[in-house]
Amino acid sequence: MVAGETSFLQVGEIAMGVAAPMCQAWLHLKHSPAVADRVVLVGDRIVGASLTELGLVSEIVADSDVAQRARDVADHIASHPQRGRDGISRTWDSLRGRIDNPDEWFANLIRKF
């Protein structure tokens, strides 16, 4: 993921005394427990280099360059053989689990809280 130099991420629900199930869900699916806990339990604004240090984004570029850099990364990924991309996707699905209906998955998660 590419982010602009003024980008930030903040999951501030803890300061309001509530859970953050939607944010916790995507953090759980994409990041380590240590990163997920850091983001949701501290609740502060994470900016710049901290976004890359935590692995929340892969690179920071000038705000005006985000869209083009994201297109460049997407084009680079797309330049690899489809068979390889499909194999990598299947492996990730096997390791992480596959969510065939994200809307239903999130709705079921929310009902638990």
C-alpha positions in Angstrom: 0.0 0.0 0.0 1.2 3.5 -0.9 0.5 6.4 1.4 1.0 10.1 1.1 3.4 12.0 3.4 0.5 13.6 5.3 -1.4 10.3 5.6 -2.2 8.9 9.0 -4.1 6.0 10.6 -6.0 6.2 13.8 -8.2 3.7 15.5 -9.5 5.8 18.3 -12.4 3.7 19.7 -10.5 2.7 22.8 -10.6 6.4 23.9 -14.4 6.3 23.6 -14.6 3.1 25.7 -15.8 0.9 22.8 -14.5 -2.0 20.8 -13.4 -1.6 17.2 -14.5 -4.9 15.7 -14.3 -3.7 12.0 -10.8 -2.3 12.4 -9.8 -5.2 14.6 -11.0 -7.6 11.9 -9.0 -6.2 9.0 -5.9 -5.7 11.2 -6.3 -9.4 12.3 -6.5 -10.5 8.7 -3.6 -8.5 7.4 -1.2 -7.9 10.3 0.5 -9.5 13.2 -1.1 -9.5 16.7 1.6 -7.1 17.9 0.8 -4.5 15.2 -2.9 -5.0 15.6 -2.7 -4.5 19.4 -0.4 -1.5 19.0 -2.9 0.2 16.7 -6.1 -0.5 18.6 -4.9 -0.4 22.2 -2.8 2.8 22.0 -5.3 4.6 19.8 -3.0 7.4 18.7 -2.5 8.9 15.3 0.2 6.9 13.4 1.9 9.0 10.8 4.7 8.9 8.2 7.7 6.6 9.0 5.7 4.9 11.7 3.3 3.6 9.1 6.1 1.9 7.2 7.9 0.8 10.4 4.8 -1.1 11.5 4.2 -2.5 8.0 0.9 -0.8 7.6 2.0 0.7 4.3 4.9 -0.3 2.1 6.0 3.2 1.1 5.4 6.9 1.7 5.5 9.3 -1.2 4.5 12.9 -1.8 0.7 13.3 -1.5 0.6 14.4 -5.1 2.3 11.2 -6.2 0.1 8.6 -4.4 -2.2 7.8 -7.3 0.5 7.5 -9.9 2.8 5.4 -7.6 -0.1 3.1 -6.7 -0.8 2.6 -10.5 2.9 1.9 -11.1 2.9 -0.8 -8.3 -0.3 -2.3 -9.7 1.1 -2.3 -13.2 4.3 -4.0 -11.9 2.3 -6.7 -10.1 0.1 -7.2 -13.2 3.2 -7.7 -15.4 4.0 -11.0 -13.7 2.5 -14.2 -15.1 -1.2 -14.7 -14.1 -0.4 -18.3 -13.1 2.1 -17.0 -10.4 -0.3 -14.4 -9.1 -3.1 -17.0 -8.9 -0.9 -19.5 -7.1 0.2 -16.9 -4.6 -3.5 -15.9 -4.0 -4.5 -19.6 -3.4 -1.6 -20.0 -0.9 -2.6 -16.9 1.0 -6.2 -18.1 1.1 -5.1 -21.4 2.4 -2.9 -19.8 5.1 -5.2 -16.9 6.1 -8.6 -18.4 5.3 -10.9 -17.2 2.6 -13.8 -14.9 3.1 -16.2 -15.5 0.3 -18.8 -13.0 1.4 -17.1 -10.1 3.3 -20.3 -8.3 4.0 -21.8 -11.3 5.7 -18.5 -12.0 7.5 -18.4 -8.5 8.9 -22.2 -8.5 9.8 -21.7 -11.7 11.8 -18.7 -10.2 13.5 -20.7 -7.1 14.5 -23.6 -9.2 15.9 -21.2 -10.7 18.4 -20.6 -7.3 19.9 
